[in-house]
Amino acid sequence: MKQLDLGFVTGLYRQYAEDLAAVGAQQRAFAESMGSRMTPQLDDLEAEITYLLLRETRPAVVMELGTFHGWSTSWILSALRDNGSGRLHSFDRIDNVVRNVPEDLAEGRWTFVRGDIKQTLDQVPTDTGYLFVDAAHNSRFARWYLEHLFPRVPAGIPVSVHDVYHFRATLPLHEGKVVVRWLDERGVPFFTPSRAKSRTAYDTLTVLRQDLGLAAIRGAGDNPMIFFEMPAPR
């Protein structure tokens, strides 16, 4: 994958604009049909960037940690569907997602593992090609997955971690502070469309969406997710 920066992301938006419009319409209809059963967790930019990276890198296997109502799951599965290949393995303590994800997206490309990831870690595919993390957001859990989950997946794959930059700085005792420190210690850059942390990226992509005719899906939001490439073990 090319360097994950604003230039790369804007190029993906232009390349996949037509597909983004189609999946955006699908996701709006999905959220509307679910009503109170669905609380979308990803804002528009971070959901679309996740989709775009999956389209571009075409992983054979994706691992999702944290599903809640299935909003991120449906975005990931849509990308795999549009790629024509790939399988998603989702992990969570609760199984709301099983009732919510449309059958046509799930069939033949989705495995859901219910339980504490600390107890199901051996079911994480070692050939994961994209890692998506949106689970407990405390520092203790972050330290655990950095030590135990991250070494199980290959170096060089794209990684998404949600809820890092709702504000310009990461919060004390929060997952984001631990992950950002871990990346900094390894000299690993990250990209974020966060309105608070990277206003230039946020504004650039917001204007680009408008220029491409992409309608709002959930809405503007904070877009606190960070994206980076998994570093090699030290």
N, C-alpha and C positions, 0 to 999 in steps of 0.2 A: 504494500500500500504506500502511496505517496505521502509526504509529510502532511499530517492532519492539522491543517491550519485554515484560516478564513478563505484563502484563495482556492484551496482544494474543495471546501464545502460549497462555495458559490458555484464552482464548476459542476458539481454533482447536481445542484438544484437546476441548473440549465439543462444538463444532460437528461435528467429524468423528470422534467417538468410535467409532461403529459401524464406519466404514470402517477406522479404525486397528486395531480388534480383528481384522478380517478380514485385513488385510495383515500384521499381526503373526503370525497363525497361519500364513499363507503363508510368511513369511520363516523362521519356526522350522522348518517342514517342509523348506524349501529348504536351510537350513544342515545339518540332519540328513542329508538325502539326499546332500549333497556330502562329508560326512566330512572326511578330511584334505585334500581338495582345496580346501576353503574355510576361510579365516581371516577372519572378520568383523572389519572395521576400525572401523566406527562402533558406538558404544555405543547403547543403546536411545533415550535422550532425543534425542541429536543426529540419529539416523536418523529418528525420528518427526517432529522439528521440520522437517527437510529435506522430508519427505513433506508435512507440513501446509502449508508455505510454497508448495510446488509446487501443491498442490490449490487454495489460496486465490488465488494470483496467475495461475494457468493460463497459463504461458508457452507460446508456440508453438515456441520453440527453447530447449534447455538445452545448455550446454557443460560437460563434466566433464573436468577435468585430473587424471589419476591414477585407475586402475581396480583395480589389483592383481588380486584373485581375483573381483571382480564384485559384492561385497556392496552398495556404494553404488550401483552401476549398476542393480542389481535393484530397489532402493528407488526410485530416480528413475523408472525405467521403469514401476513399479507405479503411481506417482502420475500419470504421463501416461496410462496405460491407464484409470485411474479417472476422469480428466478427460474421456476420450473424444477427446483431441486432443493434439498436441505431438510433437516429435521431439528425440531426444537425440543429440548428437555427443560421443563420448568419445575422449580422446587419451591414449596411453601408449606407452612403449618396448616393453613386453612385452604378449603377447596371451593370457595365461591367461583373461582375461575372455570371450574369444570361445567358448571351450569350455565355460564355466560358466554363462553367462546362459541361462535357459530360452528356448526358441525362441518360445513364445507371447508372451513379454514383448518380445522383440527384433523380431519380424517387423513390418515396416512402420513402425517408429518409432525405429530405432537405426542410427547410422553409427559405426563404429569406425575411428579413424585411428591406425595404428601408426607410431611413430617419435619422434624428439626434437622436442618442441614448438617448439624454436628453428628447426627445419627445416620444420615443418608449420604455422607460425603463419598462413600465408595461407589455410588451410582452416578457421580459426575463423570461424563465422558472425557477421557484423557485426550481425545482428538478434537476437543472443542475449538471452533474457529472464530467464535465471537462470544464474549462474556458480558452479560447484562446484569447489573446489581442494583436492586431497589428493595431492600429488606429493612431490618432494624437499623436505625440511624445513630446508635450510640457508639461511643469510642471503643468500648469493650468488645462489641461484636466486630467492629472494623479491624481491630488488632487480631481477632481470631481468624477472620477470612483472609487477611493479608498473609498470615502465617500458614494457614492450612488449605485454603481453597486456591489462592493464586498460584502456588507451586504445582498444582495438579493440571494446569492448562498450559498450552505451548506459549513460548515467548513470541512476540511479534504480532499477536492477534489483537484486533480492536477490542477495547473494553469501555463500557459505559457505567458510570456510577451516578445515581440520582441524588437530589437534595443536598448538594454540596454548597452552592453559592446562591442562597436566597438573599444574602447580603454581600457587601463588598468583601468582607473577610469571613472566614469560616468561624463557627461558633465554638466556644470552649466545651469540652466533654462531648463533642459531636463527631460522628463518623468522618465528616469532611475534613476536619483538622488533621485527623490521623492519616487519611489517605493522601492528602496534599503533602504532608510532611514526608511520607513514605516515597512519593514520587520525587520530591525535591532532593532527598538523600541519594537518589539514583540518577539524578539529572534527566528525568523524563518529563518532557513538556506535555501539556494538556491543552485541549481546546474546549471552550465553553461559550454557549450563546447567552449566558446569564445577563439579564438586564442590569443587575447590580454590579457584577464583577467586570464584564466586558461590554460596555455600552456600544462601542464601535461595531463589534460583531453583531450584537442584537439589532442595532439600527440598520446596518448594511443588509442583513438577511430579511428584516421586516420590509424594507423598501423593495428588495429583490422579489420577495413573495408577491407584493402588489404588482410589480412590473410583469411578473409571469402570470398574473391573473389567478393566483391561488387564494381561494376563499378561506376565511377563518374556520377552524374546526372546533377546538375547545375555546380558543381565545388567546390573547397575547400572553399573559402569565409571566412568571419569574424566569422560567427556563434554567433551573439551577444545575442541570446535569453537566458532568465533565466527561470528555472522551480522550482516550490515550491509547498507546500501544503497550501491551504487556512487556515489561523489560525482562531480560534474561536473568536467571537466578544469580545471586552474588556468591 
